[in-house]
């Protein structure tokens, strides 16, 4: 007789919870009632005899009674957890494991996830004893890859399959369109750092708000159960996030609306009386969706974003959301999900069932049926007004552009500067040159907002937070900007008076000193030795100065010399006879460009076309013989031009833009602007395609999407140097340094 499966956690409910004290019941579900969602899902999706065990299980008992241990996982991969005890108990069972829904917990970047020794040991155990680890999303997948774990598949959360209706998404959107909005639920975190946007969302729901779900922390759950003890009252007064900030009468009303659940099915049954649910709790929102009600996740971190993204449920970012238009945003999010959710879930169900079978576990009939169903498309939506626009001017005095709409009513535009909300733009005169219903917009920049010389400008639709075209853009707001622009022939603009002295460099007046050449020699020898020792390739790609590519467009009296720094480095490389390191300087390829401009007239950087020419030169050296995309692969778009923007007028010009989409997906970003920014990428390229570690400057931004898609994994760092510890961490098969020619007077280094 086949022994049953041991399932760690509850079966989706706490029996007789009405007789349990809150702390005990809360601990049993894993200190967040949202865990009931995936625990219930796992219990219902396995067509096997199952035995529930708490997290403090006795390994000997589990070993004796079960043939396999199923772990419905939450965000185990978190810097604040040391799960060594769980690792030891699971190891002691000596049984195979099946881990479902493993997640990583981070706010902005997977680099935040630094596993404690016990948790790292647990992850190794998962890798050894699981046929395939089911993970929540691409960010978690990147964390596993960083730790050398490769037997995983991105499948979202098991709770996505609770409702077996193959037309779940289509039915939700058809019910929501034009339906009631009189009974709405809210699923907040009650965290202090989310108080601003959660308070605004609470206020925006007004009298329609009839339920506030408490999943965590313990005091919120206790308050929802009627606990008015001193500790709970103190929490409400000072530590309950947005609740603490509410006026007394409104706070009393909010407390009366609090609900908590210790049974996933009862939770969903209660949601049936609502029209929709919005909130920052992923499971509090998803259970509404599974109950057949409209819902939207307002994400404030990577864990909620990756899970909603993988499952395909409505998602909006908290940052930049206009809470006063939350329901309009929800309308759009629910509508857009309808066209993809059911098909996406069917595909996930098929893969999830296969993951169970890989462990010798039979999927339940409802999961098998969902995996085999071809969902019907939802009924077409009635047309709704659509807004779009373009950010075309930004300087120390003014931000401006145009806004258009499918109806004769201008949408509101909100302007942000480095994340600071400057307010709504003034809607001006009609722009009949753009569309039938189009208007100009502008906003004067207050002097106190000019906090830094380089800042990020955003123009967004006030109702939805959606970015206009050419937004966001990072640009200079320095007072002396106009002095840095040299007017060339035929409307070409070049750099002058810059800190690197580019005009002195190209004319041979600023050459590398003996000390600088010695530093370059030391770096190149060290880089080459590192590459040889690791069996890797190394490249140093120099992005040519625009002044050298378009030497014939320079003003009269300025001539490009062959006695400039890049030529000195070329001679040095030739003399050193490096074994694994090659220098790439695609000047001739860019100068010969004819189909499209390699550099825009008003920008100091290369265009998409120029970047692809440089990439083709690099790939040819790697032996891949890559060709530049054909002329028809590029379309013309108005894009930011950095030199043009320094002159105070319109900041955009037509540029060739590559039509191609790339396979690389961003899985980690430390959020630093420019120098110091680290990003991690994954693509669907086979593992033998290798790993890229790239140090770059602004020119690299044009290369990264295409380059990262050529490798199974890539890490890019905006820096002139690379730390050896990063080389050890990434273990690259290709090391690439990209540097603008004008920066070569500062030798690169390995730190």
C-alpha positions as CSV (number, residue, x, y, z in Angstrom):
1,X,0.0,0.0,0.0
2,X,1.4,3.4,-1.0
3,X,2.1,5.6,2.0
4,X,0.5,9.1,2.0
5,X,2.2,12.5,1.5
6,X,3.2,14.6,4.5
7,X,2.0,18.3,3.9
8,X,3.7,20.9,6.1
9,X,1.2,23.5,7.4
10,X,-2.6,23.6,7.7
11,X,-5.1,22.2,5.1
12,X,-6.2,25.8,4.6
13,X,-8.1,26.2,7.9
14,X,-7.6,26.2,11.6
15,X,-10.2,23.8,13.0
16,X,-12.4,25.3,15.8
17,X,-10.6,28.6,15.5
18,X,-13.5,30.3,17.4
19,X,-12.2,28.5,20.5
20,X,-8.5,29.3,19.9
21,X,-6.7,32.3,21.2
22,X,-5.5,34.7,18.5
23,X,-1.8,34.2,19.1
24,X,-2.0,30.4,18.9
25,X,-4.2,30.3,15.8
26,X,-2.0,32.9,14.1
27,X,1.1,30.9,14.8
28,X,-0.4,27.8,13.4
29,X,-1.0,29.4,10.0
30,X,2.5,30.8,9.8
31,X,2.0,34.3,11.2
32,X,0.1,35.5,8.2
33,X,-3.5,34.4,7.5
34,X,-2.7,34.8,3.8
35,X,-0.8,31.6,4.0
36,X,-4.1,29.8,4.2
37,X,-4.7,30.6,0.5
38,X,-1.8,28.5,-0.8
39,X,-2.1,25.9,2.0
40,X,-5.8,25.3,1.0
41,X,-4.8,25.2,-2.7
42,X,-2.0,22.6,-2.2
43,X,-4.4,20.4,-0.1
44,X,-7.0,20.5,-2.9
45,X,-4.7,20.0,-5.9
46,X,-3.1,16.8,-4.8
47,X,-5.1,13.6,-5.6
48,X,-3.3,11.6,-2.9
49,X,-3.9,10.7,0.7
50,X,-2.3,13.5,2.8
51,X,-1.4,14.0,6.4
52,X,-0.9,17.5,7.8
53,X,2.1,18.3,10.0
54,X,3.0,21.5,11.7
55,X,6.3,23.2,11.2
56,X,7.6,21.7,14.5
57,X,7.0,18.1,13.2
58,X,8.9,15.1,14.5
59,X,11.1,13.9,11.6
60,X,10.9,10.2,12.8
61,X,7.1,10.3,12.7
62,X,7.1,11.8,9.3
63,X,9.6,9.3,8.0
64,X,7.5,6.4,9.4
65,X,4.2,7.5,8.0
66,X,4.9,9.3,4.7
67,X,6.6,8.6,1.4
68,X,7.3,12.3,0.4
69,X,7.2,15.7,2.2
70,X,5.3,18.5,0.5
71,X,6.3,22.0,1.6
72,X,3.8,24.7,0.5
73,X,6.4,27.5,0.8
74,X,6.0,31.2,1.4
75,X,8.8,33.8,1.2
76,X,11.4,31.6,2.8
77,X,14.2,33.3,1.0
78,X,14.5,36.4,3.2
79,X,17.5,38.0,5.0
80,X,15.6,38.2,8.2
81,X,15.0,34.4,8.5
82,X,17.3,31.6,9.6
83,X,15.4,28.4,8.7
84,X,18.2,26.1,9.8
85,X,15.8,24.3,12.2
86,X,13.4,23.5,9.4
87,X,16.3,22.3,7.2
88,X,17.5,20.0,9.9
89,X,14.1,18.5,10.5
90,X,13.5,17.9,6.8
91,X,16.9,16.4,6.3
92,X,16.3,14.0,9.2
93,X,13.2,12.6,7.4
94,X,15.5,11.2,4.7
95,X,12.5,11.6,2.4
96,X,12.2,13.3,-1.1
97,X,10.7,16.8,-1.0
98,X,8.2,18.7,-3.2
99,X,8.4,22.4,-2.7
100,X,5.6,24.5,-4.1
101,X,5.4,28.3,-4.3
102,X,8.9,29.2,-3.0
103,X,9.4,33.0,-2.9
104,X,12.1,35.6,-2.2
105,X,11.3,38.6,-0.1
106,X,12.9,42.0,-1.2
107,X,11.7,45.5,-1.6
108,X,13.5,46.8,-4.6
109,X,16.3,44.5,-5.6
110,X,17.2,40.8,-5.2
111,X,20.6,41.9,-4.0
112,X,18.8,42.6,-0.7
113,X,18.3,38.8,-0.3
114,X,21.4,37.7,1.7
115,X,20.5,34.3,3.0
116,X,21.5,33.4,6.5
117,X,23.4,30.1,6.9
118,X,20.4,28.0,8.0
119,X,18.2,29.3,5.1
120,X,21.0,28.7,2.6
121,X,21.3,25.1,3.9
122,X,17.5,24.7,3.4
123,X,17.8,25.9,-0.2
124,X,20.6,23.4,-0.8
125,X,18.4,20.6,0.6
126,X,15.5,21.7,-1.7
127,X,17.9,21.5,-4.7
128,X,19.1,18.0,-3.7
129,X,15.7,16.4,-2.9
130,X,13.3,18.1,-5.2
131,X,12.7,16.9,-8.8
132,X,11.8,20.6,-9.6
133,X,11.3,23.5,-7.2
134,X,8.2,25.5,-8.1
135,X,9.0,29.2,-7.5
136,X,6.8,32.3,-7.5
137,X,8.4,34.5,-10.1
138,X,11.4,35.6,-12.0
139,X,13.0,37.5,-9.1
140,X,13.0,34.3,-7.0
141,X,14.4,32.4,-9.9
142,X,17.3,34.9,-10.1
143,X,18.0,34.4,-6.3
144,X,18.2,30.6,-6.9
145,X,20.6,31.1,-9.8
146,X,22.8,33.2,-7.7
147,X,23.1,30.3,-5.3
148,X,23.8,27.8,-8.1
149,X,20.4,26.1,-8.0
150,X,19.0,25.3,-11.4
151,X,16.3,22.7,-10.9
152,X,13.4,25.1,-10.7
153,X,10.4,26.4,-12.7
154,X,8.5,29.7,-12.4
155,X,4.9,28.7,-11.7
156,X,3.5,31.4,-9.5
157,X,1.4,30.4,-6.5
158,X,-0.8,27.2,-6.2
159,X,-3.7,29.5,-5.0
160,X,-4.0,30.6,-8.7
161,X,-5.7,27.2,-9.3
162,X,-8.3,27.2,-6.5
163,X,-11.2,28.1,-8.8
164,X,-11.4,25.4,-11.6
165,X,-13.6,27.6,-13.9
166,X,-11.6,27.8,-17.1
167,X,-13.4,31.1,-17.9
168,X,-12.7,32.7,-14.5
169,X,-11.0,35.8,-15.8
170,X,-13.6,36.3,-18.6
171,X,-16.4,35.9,-16.1
172,X,-14.9,38.4,-13.7
173,X,-14.5,41.1,-16.3
174,X,-18.0,40.6,-17.8
175,X,-19.5,40.9,-14.3
176,X,-17.3,44.0,-13.4
177,X,-18.1,45.9,-16.6
178,X,-20.9,48.3,-15.7
179,X,-21.6,46.4,-12.5
180,X,-22.0,47.7,-9.0
181,X,-19.1,49.4,-7.1
182,X,-21.1,49.8,-3.9
183,X,-19.5,47.1,-1.9
184,X,-15.7,47.0,-1.9
185,X,-13.1,45.4,0.2
186,X,-9.6,46.6,1.1
187,X,-6.6,44.4,1.9
188,X,-3.8,46.7,3.4
189,X,-0.5,45.8,5.2
190,X,-0.9,48.4,8.0
191,X,2.9,49.0,7.7
192,X,4.1,52.5,8.6
193,X,6.1,52.8,5.3
194,X,2.9,52.1,3.3
195,X,0.8,54.5,5.3
196,X,0.6,57.3,2.7
197,X,-0.7,55.3,-0.2
198,X,-2.8,52.9,1.9
199,X,-4.4,55.9,3.6
200,X,-5.1,57.5,0.2
201,X,-6.7,54.3,-1.1
202,X,-8.8,53.9,2.0
203,X,-10.1,57.5,1.5
204,X,-10.7,57.0,-2.2
205,X,-13.1,54.0,-1.6
206,X,-15.4,56.2,0.6
207,X,-18.8,54.8,1.5
208,X,-18.3,51.8,-0.8
209,X,-15.7,50.4,1.6
210,X,-17.5,47.7,3.6
211,X,-14.6,45.4,4.6
212,X,-11.0,45.8,5.6
213,X,-9.1,42.5,5.7
214,X,-6.5,41.9,8.5
215,X,-3.9,39.2,7.6
216,X,-1.0,40.5,9.5
217,X,0.4,41.7,12.0
218,X,-0.9,39.9,15.0
219,X,-2.4,43.0,16.6
220,X,-4.4,43.7,13.5
221,X,-5.8,40.2,13.5
222,X,-6.6,40.4,17.2
223,X,-8.3,43.8,16.7
224,X,-10.5,42.2,13.9
225,X,-11.5,39.5,16.4
226,X,-12.7,42.1,18.9
227,X,-9.6,42.2,21.1
228,X,-9.4,45.6,22.8
229,X,-6.5,44.8,25.2
230,X,-4.0,47.5,26.2
231,X,-1.3,46.2,23.8
232,X,-3.7,46.1,20.8
233,X,-5.0,49.6,21.7
234,X,-1.4,50.9,21.9
235,X,-0.7,49.4,18.5
236,X,-3.8,51.0,17.0
237,X,-2.8,54.4,18.5
238,X,0.8,54.5,17.3
239,X,1.9,51.6,15.1
240,X,-1.0,50.6,12.9
241,X,0.2,52.4,9.8
242,X,-2.5,54.5,8.1
243,X,-5.1,53.4,10.7
244,X,-3.2,55.3,13.4
245,X,-3.3,58.5,11.3
246,X,-7.1,58.5,10.8
247,X,-9.3,61.0,12.7
248,X,-11.1,59.3,15.7
249,X,-14.5,58.9,14.1
250,X,-13.0,57.6,10.8
251,X,-10.7,55.2,12.8
252,X,-13.7,53.9,14.7
253,X,-15.5,53.2,11.5
254,X,-12.4,51.5,10.0
255,X,-12.0,49.2,13.1
256,X,-15.7,48.2,12.8
257,X,-15.0,47.1,9.2
258,X,-12.0,44.9,10.1
259,X,-12.4,41.2,9.3
260,X,-10.0,38.3,9.6
261,X,-10.3,34.6,8.6
262,X,-8.9,31.3,9.7
263,X,-10.5,29.3,6.9
264,X,-9.7,30.0,3.2
265,X,-13.1,28.7,2.0
266,X,-15.0,30.8,4.5
267,X,-12.9,33.8,3.4
268,X,-13.8,33.3,-0.3
269,X,-17.4,32.7,0.6
270,X,-17.5,36.1,2.5
271,X,-15.9,37.8,-0.5
272,X,-18.9,36.7,-2.7
273,X,-21.0,39.5,-1.2
274,X,-18.5,42.1,-2.4
275,X,-18.2,43.7,-5.8
276,X,-14.4,43.9,-5.8
277,X,-11.3,44.0,-3.6
278,X,-8.2,46.2,-3.9
279,X,-5.1,46.1,-1.7
280,X,-1.4,45.5,-1.1
281,X,-1.8,42.0,0.3
282,X,-1.3,39.5,-2.6
283,X,-3.4,36.7,-1.1
284,X,-6.1,38.9,0.3
285,X,-6.6,40.2,-3.3
286,X,-6.1,36.8,-5.1
287,X,-8.7,35.1,-2.9
288,X,-11.2,37.6,-4.2
289,X,-10.2,36.9,-7.7
290,X,-10.6,33.1,-7.1
291,X,-14.0,33.8,-5.6
292,X,-15.0,35.3,-9.0
293,X,-14.8,39.0,-7.9
294,X,-12.8,41.8,-9.5
295,X,-9.5,42.5,-7.7
296,X,-6.3,44.5,-8.1
297,X,-2.9,44.2,-6.4
298,X,-1.2,47.5,-5.5
299,X,2.4,46.4,-5.3
300,X,5.0,48.1,-3.1
301,X,7.8,45.4,-3.3
302,X,9.2,42.7,-5.6
303,X,7.5,39.8,-3.9
304,X,3.9,41.0,-4.6
305,X,4.9,42.3,-8.1
306,X,6.5,39.0,-9.2
307,X,3.6,36.9,-8.0
308,X,0.8,39.0,-9.5
309,X,2.9,39.3,-12.7
310,X,3.4,35.5,-13.0
311,X,-0.2,34.6,-12.3
312,X,-1.6,37.4,-14.5
313,X,-3.9,39.0,-12.1
314,X,-4.5,42.8,-12.2
315,X,-1.4,44.7,-10.9
316,X,-0.5,48.3,-10.4
317,X,2.5,49.9,-8.7
318,X,1.9,51.9,-5.6
319,X,4.5,54.5,-6.7
320,X,3.0,57.1,-8.9
321,X,-0.6,55.8,-8.4
322,X,-3.2,58.5,-8.1
323,X,-5.4,57.0,-5.4
324,X,-8.3,59.3,-6.2
325,X,-8.6,57.4,-9.5
326,X,-8.0,53.9,-8.1
327,X,-11.3,52.5,-9.4
328,X,-10.7,53.9,-12.9
329,X,-7.2,52.3,-12.8
330,X,-8.8,49.1,-11.6
331,X,-11.3,49.2,-14.5
332,X,-8.4,49.3,-17.0
333,X,-6.3,46.7,-15.1
334,X,-9.2,44.2,-14.9
335,X,-10.1,44.8,-18.6
336,X,-6.5,44.2,-19.8
337,X,-6.2,41.1,-17.7
338,X,-9.2,39.5,-19.3
339,X,-7.5,39.1,-22.7
340,X,-4.7,37.0,-21.2
341,X,-5.5,35.6,-17.7
342,X,-7.4,32.5,-18.6
343,X,-5.0,31.4,-21.3
344,X,-2.0,32.2,-19.1
345,X,-3.5,30.2,-16.2
346,X,-4.2,27.2,-18.4
347,X,-0.6,27.1,-19.5
348,X,0.6,27.5,-15.9
349,X,-1.8,24.7,-14.8
350,X,-0.4,22.4,-17.4
351,X,3.2,23.1,-16.2
352,X,2.1,22.9,-12.5
353,X,0.5,19.5,-13.1
354,X,3.7,18.3,-14.8
355,X,5.8,19.5,-11.8
356,X,3.6,17.4,-9.5
357,X,3.9,14.3,-11.8
358,X,7.7,14.7,-11.8
359,X,7.5,13.9,-8.1
360,X,5.3,10.9,-8.6
361,X,2.2,12.8,-7.4
362,X,-1.1,12.6,-9.2
363,X,-2.7,16.0,-9.8
364,X,-6.3,16.4,-8.7
365,X,-9.1,16.1,-11.3
366,X,-9.8,19.9,-11.2
367,X,-6.2,20.7,-11.9
368,X,-6.0,18.2,-14.8
369,X,-9.3,19.5,-16.3
370,X,-8.0,23.1,-16.1
371,X,-4.7,22.1,-17.7
372,X,-6.5,20.5,-20.6
373,X,-9.1,23.2,-21.3
374,X,-8.8,25.8,-24.0
375,X,-10.5,28.9,-22.4
376,X,-13.0,31.0,-24.4
377,X,-12.2,34.7,-24.9
378,X,-14.2,37.3,-22.9
379,X,-16.9,39.3,-24.6
380,X,-15.5,42.5,-26.2
381,X,-15.5,45.6,-24.0
382,X,-17.3,48.7,-24.7
383,X,-14.9,51.5,-25.8
384,X,-13.5,53.7,-23.1
385,X,-11.6,57.0,-23.4
386,X,-8.0,56.4,-24.0
387,X,-5.2,59.0,-23.3
388,X,-1.7,59.2,-24.6
389,X,1.0,61.9,-25.0
390,X,4.6,62.9,-25.3
391,X,7.2,64.6,-23.1
392,X,9.1,66.9,-25.4
393,X,10.7,69.7,-23.3
394,X,12.4,69.7,-19.9
395,X,14.8,72.3,-18.5
396,X,15.4,74.3,-15.4
397,X,12.4,76.5,-16.1
398,X,9.7,74.3,-17.6
399,X,8.5,70.8,-18.4
400,X,6.2,70.6,-21.4
401,X,4.7,68.3,-24.1
402,X,1.4,67.3,-25.6
403,X,-1.5,65.1,-24.5
404,X,-4.2,63.5,-26.6
405,X,-7.4,61.6,-26.0
406,X,-9.8,59.4,-28.0
407,X,-12.5,61.8,-26.9
408,X,-12.7,65.6,-26.9
409,X,-11.6,66.0,-23.3
410,X,-8.0,66.5,-22.3
411,X,-6.7,64.0,-19.7
412,X,-4.8,65.5,-16.7
413,X,-1.0,65.1,-16.7
414,X,1.1,64.9,-13.5
415,X,4.8,65.9,-13.4
416,X,7.4,64.3,-11.1
417,X,11.0,65.3,-10.6
418,X,13.2,62.7,-8.9
419,X,9.9,61.2,-7.6
420,X,8.7,64.5,-6.1
421,X,5.2,65.3,-7.3
422,X,5.2,68.8,-8.8
423,X,1.5,68.8,-9.4
424,X,-0.8,68.8,-12.4
425,X,0.4,70.4,-15.6
426,X,-1.5,73.3,-17.2
427,X,-3.5,72.2,-20.2
428,X,-2.9,74.7,-23.0
429,X,-3.9,75.3,-26.6
430,X,-4.9,72.6,-29.1
431,X,-2.3,70.6,-31.0
432,X,-4.0,69.8,-34.2
433,X,-0.6,68.8,-35.7
434,X,-0.7,65.8,-33.4
435,X,-4.3,64.4,-33.4
436,X,-7.9,65.4,-33.6
437,X,-8.2,65.7,-29.9
438,X,-4.8,66.9,-28.6
439,X,-3.5,69.7,-26.4
440,X,-0.3,71.2,-25.2
441,X,0.7,70.9,-21.5
442,X,3.3,72.6,-19.4
443,X,4.4,73.2,-15.8
444,X,6.9,75.7,-14.5
445,X,9.6,74.1,-12.4
446,X,9.9,75.6,-8.9
447,X,13.4,76.7,-8.0
448,X,13.4,74.6,-4.8
449,X,12.8,71.5,-6.8
450,X,16.2,71.8,-8.5
451,X,18.0,69.7,-5.9
452,X,20.6,68.1,-8.1
453,X,22.4,68.8,-11.4
454,X,21.0,65.5,-12.9
455,X,17.4,64.5,-12.3
456,X,14.7,62.1,-13.5
457,X,11.7,63.8,-15.2
458,X,8.4,62.0,-15.4
459,X,5.1,62.9,-17.1
460,X,2.3,60.5,-16.3
461,X,-1.5,60.3,-16.9
462,X,-2.9,61.5,-13.6
463,X,-5.7,59.0,-13.6
464,X,-3.7,55.8,-14.1
465,X,0.0,56.7,-13.5
466,X,0.9,55.5,-17.0
467,X,4.0,57.1,-18.4
468,X,3.8,59.3,-21.5
469,X,6.1,58.5,-24.4
470,X,9.7,59.6,-23.7
471,X,9.0,59.5,-20.0
472,X,10.8,59.0,-17.7
473,X,14.0,60.7,-18.8
474,X,17.1,61.4,-16.8
475,X,18.6,64.7,-17.9
476,X,20.9,67.5,-16.8
477,X,19.5,70.6,-15.1
478,X,22.9,72.3,-14.6
479,X,23.0,76.1,-15.1
480,X,26.1,76.0,-17.4
481,X,24.7,73.4,-19.8
482,X,24.6,75.6,-22.9
483,X,28.3,76.2,-22.6
484,X,28.9,72.5,-23.2
485,X,27.4,72.5,-26.7
486,X,29.5,73.1,-29.8
487,X,27.6,74.0,-33.0
488,X,28.9,72.0,-35.9
489,X,28.1,71.8,-39.6
490,X,24.7,70.7,-41.0
491,X,23.0,71.1,-37.6
492,X,25.3,68.6,-35.8
493,X,26.0,69.3,-32.2
494,X,29.1,68.2,-30.3
495,X,30.6,68.4,-26.8
496,X,32.8,71.2,-25.6
497,X,34.0,72.6,-22.2
498,X,33.4,69.1,-20.6
499,X,35.4,67.8,-17.7
500,X,37.2,65.3,-20.0
501,X,38.4,67.9,-22.4
502,X,37.1,66.0,-25.5
503,X,38.2,68.7,-28.0
504,X,41.7,68.6,-26.5
505,X,41.7,64.8,-26.8
506,X,40.6,64.5,-30.4
507,X,43.1,67.2,-31.5
508,X,46.0,65.4,-29.8
509,X,46.6,68.1,-27.2
510,X,45.6,65.8,-24.3
511,X,47.4,62.5,-24.5
512,X,47.8,59.8,-21.9
513,X,50.7,60.5,-19.6
514,X,53.4,57.8,-18.9
515,X,51.8,57.2,-15.5
516,X,48.4,56.8,-17.1
517,X,49.8,54.4,-19.7
518,X,51.4,52.4,-16.9
519,X,48.1,52.1,-15.1
520,X,46.4,51.0,-18.3
521,X,49.1,48.4,-18.8
522,X,48.7,47.1,-15.3
523,X,44.9,46.8,-15.7
524,X,45.1,45.0,-19.1
525,X,47.6,42.5,-17.8
526,X,45.6,41.9,-14.7
527,X,42.3,41.5,-16.6
528,X,43.9,39.1,-19.1
529,X,45.3,37.0,-16.3
530,X,41.9,36.9,-14.6
531,X,40.2,35.8,-17.8
532,X,42.8,33.1,-18.5
533,X,42.5,31.7,-15.0
534,X,38.7,31.5,-15.3
535,X,38.7,30.2,-18.8
536,X,36.7,33.3,-19.8
537,X,36.9,35.8,-22.7
538,X,37.5,39.5,-22.0
539,X,36.7,42.5,-24.2
540,X,37.2,46.2,-23.8
541,X,34.8,48.0,-26.1
542,X,35.5,51.7,-26.7
543,X,32.5,53.7,-27.9
544,X,34.0,56.2,-30.4
545,X,33.6,59.9,-29.8
546,X,30.9,61.4,-32.0
547,X,33.5,64.0,-32.9
548,X,35.7,61.3,-34.5
549,X,32.8,59.5,-36.3
550,X,31.6,62.8,-37.8
551,X,34.9,64.5,-38.2
552,X,33.7,66.1,-41.4
553,X,30.9,67.9,-39.5
554,X,33.1,69.6,-37.0
555,X,33.4,73.4,-37.2
556,X,36.2,74.8,-39.4
557,X,39.5,74.8,-37.6
558,X,39.0,71.6,-35.6
559,X,40.7,68.5,-37.0
560,X,40.8,65.0,-35.5
561,X,44.4,63.8,-34.7
562,X,45.7,60.2,-34.8
563,X,47.7,61.1,-31.7
564,X,44.8,60.7,-29.3
565,X,44.4,58.4,-26.2
566,X,42.6,55.5,-27.9
567,X,45.4,55.1,-30.4
568,X,47.9,55.0,-27.6
569,X,45.8,52.2,-26.0
570,X,45.6,50.3,-29.3
571,X,49.4,50.4,-29.6
572,X,49.7,49.2,-26.0
573,X,47.4,46.2,-26.5
574,X,49.3,45.2,-29.7
575,X,52.6,45.3,-27.7
576,X,51.3,43.3,-24.8
577,X,50.2,40.3,-26.8
578,X,47.2,39.5,-24.5
579,X,45.9,35.9,-24.5
580,X,42.2,36.3,-23.7
581,X,41.6,40.0,-23.9
582,X,40.7,42.0,-27.1
583,X,40.1,45.7,-27.7
584,X,37.1,46.7,-29.8
585,X,37.0,50.2,-31.4
586,X,34.3,50.2,-34.1
587,X,35.1,53.7,-35.5
588,X,35.1,52.7,-39.2
589,X,31.9,50.7,-39.0
590,X,30.1,53.8,-37.4
591,X,31.7,56.3,-39.8
592,X,30.5,54.2,-42.8
593,X,26.9,54.0,-41.6
594,X,24.6,55.1,-44.4
595,X,21.1,53.6,-43.9
596,X,20.5,55.4,-40.6
597,X,22.6,57.9,-38.5
598,X,25.0,56.1,-36.1
599,X,24.6,59.1,-33.8
600,X,21.7,61.6,-33.7
601,X,22.6,65.1,-34.7
602,X,21.6,66.5,-31.2
603,X,23.0,63.7,-29.0
604,X,26.4,62.7,-27.8
605,X,25.5,59.0,-27.7
606,X,25.1,56.5,-30.5
607,X,21.7,55.6,-31.8
608,X,20.1,52.1,-31.7
609,X,21.6,51.7,-35.2
610,X,25.1,52.7,-34.1
611,X,24.9,50.5,-31.1
612,X,23.9,47.5,-33.3
613,X,26.9,48.2,-35.6
614,X,29.2,48.2,-32.5
615,X,27.6,45.0,-31.3
616,X,28.2,43.3,-34.7
617,X,31.9,44.2,-34.4
618,X,32.0,42.7,-30.9
619,X,30.2,39.5,-31.9
620,X,32.5,39.1,-35.0
621,X,35.5,39.0,-32.6
622,X,33.7,36.4,-30.5
623,X,33.3,34.3,-33.6
624,X,29.6,34.6,-34.0
625,X,29.5,36.6,-37.2
626,X,26.6,38.7,-36.1
627,X,25.1,41.0,-38.7
628,X,23.6,44.4,-38.2
629,X,19.7,44.2,-38.3
630,X,18.4,45.1,-41.8
631,X,17.3,48.6,-42.5
632,X,13.6,47.8,-42.1
633,X,14.2,46.5,-38.6
634,X,14.4,50.2,-37.5
635,X,11.6,52.7,-37.3
636,X,11.9,56.5,-36.7
637,X,10.8,57.9,-33.3
638,X,11.2,61.1,-31.5
639,X,13.7,60.5,-28.7
640,X,15.6,62.5,-26.1
641,X,18.8,64.2,-27.4
642,X,21.1,65.2,-24.6
643,X,23.0,68.0,-26.4
644,X,19.8,69.5,-27.8
645,X,18.2,69.5,-24.3
646,X,21.0,71.7,-23.0
647,X,20.0,74.5,-25.3
648,X,16.6,75.2,-23.6
649,X,14.3,74.3,-26.5
650,X,12.6,71.1,-27.6
651,X,14.7,68.2,-26.3
652,X,13.8,65.5,-28.8
653,X,14.6,64.6,-32.4
654,X,13.8,61.8,-34.8
655,X,16.1,58.8,-34.3
656,X,16.3,55.2,-35.6
657,X,14.8,52.8,-33.1
658,X,15.1,49.0,-33.3
659,X,11.7,47.3,-33.7
660,X,13.0,44.0,-32.2
661,X,12.0,42.9,-28.7
662,X,14.5,41.0,-26.6
663,X,14.2,37.9,-24.5
664,X,16.2,39.2,-21.5
665,X,14.2,40.0,-18.4
666,X,15.3,42.2,-15.6
667,X,15.3,40.2,-12.3
668,X,17.3,42.5,-10.1
669,X,17.9,46.3,-9.9
670,X,19.4,48.1,-7.0
671,X,17.7,51.3,-8.1
672,X,20.8,53.5,-8.1
673,X,20.7,56.2,-10.8
674,X,23.7,55.9,-13.2
675,X,27.1,55.2,-11.6
676,X,26.8,52.3,-9.1
677,X,23.7,50.8,-10.7
678,X,23.6,47.0,-10.7
679,X,21.1,44.9,-12.7
680,X,20.7,41.2,-13.2
681,X,19.1,39.7,-16.2
682,X,17.9,36.3,-17.3
683,X,16.9,35.1,-20.8
684,X,15.6,31.9,-22.4
685,X,19.0,31.3,-24.0
686,X,20.4,27.8,-23.2
687,X,22.7,27.5,-20.2
688,X,25.6,26.8,-22.4
689,X,25.2,30.3,-23.8
690,X,27.1,31.3,-20.7
691,X,27.1,34.3,-18.3
692,X,28.0,37.9,-19.0
693,X,29.5,40.4,-16.5
694,X,29.5,43.9,-18.1
695,X,30.9,47.1,-16.7
696,X,29.6,50.1,-18.7
697,X,28.7,53.8,-18.9
698,X,25.7,55.4,-20.6
699,X,26.6,54.0,-24.0
700,X,26.1,50.5,-22.6
701,X,22.4,51.2,-22.1
702,X,21.8,50.9,-25.9
703,X,23.7,47.5,-25.9
704,X,22.4,45.8,-22.8
705,X,19.0,44.4,-23.9
706,X,20.5,42.8,-27.0
707,X,23.6,41.6,-25.2
708,X,21.8,40.1,-22.2
709,X,19.5,38.2,-24.5
710,X,22.5,36.4,-26.0
711,X,23.5,34.9,-22.6
712,X,21.6,32.6,-20.2
713,X,22.3,35.2,-17.4
714,X,23.9,38.6,-17.3
715,X,25.0,41.1,-14.7
716,X,25.6,44.7,-15.7
717,X,27.2,47.3,-13.5
718,X,27.4,51.1,-14.4
719,X,31.1,51.5,-13.4
720,X,34.5,51.9,-14.9
721,X,35.8,49.2,-12.6
722,X,34.8,45.7,-11.5
723,X,35.3,44.3,-8.1
724,X,36.9,40.8,-7.9
725,X,34.2,39.6,-5.4
726,X,31.6,40.3,-8.2
727,X,33.6,38.2,-10.6
728,X,33.6,35.4,-8.1
729,X,29.9,35.8,-7.5
730,X,28.8,35.9,-11.2
731,X,31.4,33.5,-12.5
732,X,31.2,35.0,-16.0
733,X,32.2,33.2,-19.2
734,X,32.5,36.7,-20.8
735,X,33.9,39.8,-19.1
736,X,33.0,43.0,-21.0
737,X,34.1,46.6,-20.3
738,X,32.4,49.3,-22.3
739,X,33.7,52.8,-22.1
740,X,33.2,56.0,-24.0
741,X,36.3,57.2,-25.8
742,X,36.4,60.5,-24.0
743,X,36.7,58.7,-20.6
744,X,39.9,56.8,-21.5
745,X,42.0,59.4,-19.7
746,X,40.9,57.7,-16.5
747,X,42.4,54.2,-16.5
748,X,40.1,51.3,-15.7
749,X,40.9,49.0,-12.8
750,X,40.0,45.7,-11.1
751,X,39.1,46.5,-7.5
